[in-house]
């Protein structure tokens, strides 16, 4: 194994340990005591959070103006974001398996290359929009730009590796840097988004807010 292979393994273990420590520390934070009795199921609320809670039609304001939501937000935001994250996920999987991969099989290269390239285009479009949109610039901090630039570089390096095995070392070095940075920068939302959805789902499920009676196949109570 090369030094780049060992760097990826070290970065993966370091990131996993950092995320585990962060999660264990967050578990020690005392939550407000719940005095009221549960009205419905916390588990049902968690299940809904991991289903279509982020879909455009899941929010009242979106359902009230669904055509505008689909035209102005879904294709301008969700479409780009979904495909960008698919590209990032593909690059991350390639990175984790890179220590045991010398090259990508020829039959997979066109599919992976197209998926990664489209994800990179969407990532660049999101970066340009963040830089050109006044509202987004006002709420952006350097970490926002650093995160998306690093991830775009990761996807670009993954494209190079897919079509040229000689680019494996560069891909692994960039990927290792991204992994080490992940627990400390904006990229950590890849884990804590899931824990946030679980917490909110449990809270609103227990209170009987989500899912609503009759939603998700549940009967009125």
Secondary structure, DSSP 8 states (H G I E B T S, - for coil): --HHHHHHHHHHHHHHHHHHHHHHHHHTS------S---S-HHHHHHHHTTTTTSGGGSHHHHHTHHHHIIIIIIIIIHHHHHHHHHHHHHHHHHHHGGG-SS--HHHHHHHHHHHHHHHHHHHHHHHHHHH-HHHHHH--HHHHHHHHHHHHHHHHHHHHHH-GGGHHHHHHHHHHHHHHHTTSGGGHHHHHHHHHHHHHHHHHHHT-SS-TTGGG----
